[in-house]
């Protein structure tokens, strides 16, 4: 991974999948987010998997994905500081690998 969080050539890979922050994503249509004080509960109605988004800022990024041409745009629009962006990219890569977010 590049050290520049805005470099759209960053690609995070996982088993059988690739997460490209330069591409467009959205929350999976099988997933429901329930806001909580700590962030959100995430429930996938197909896999019946329950997970958590641990910060309100991450919830804002995930909800904003569908409104931006790429992941970097959603992260910037949510006001995530530059120094924290690599951690958000890692979190979003994990959400992609689990099927919580999908390419659009």
Secondary structure, DSSP 8 states (H G I E B T S, - for coil): --S-TT-TT-EEEETTEEEETTS-EEE-TTEEEEEETTEEEEEETTT--EEEE-SHHHHHHHHHGGGSSSHHHHHHHTT--GGGHHHHHHHHHHHHHHTSEEE-
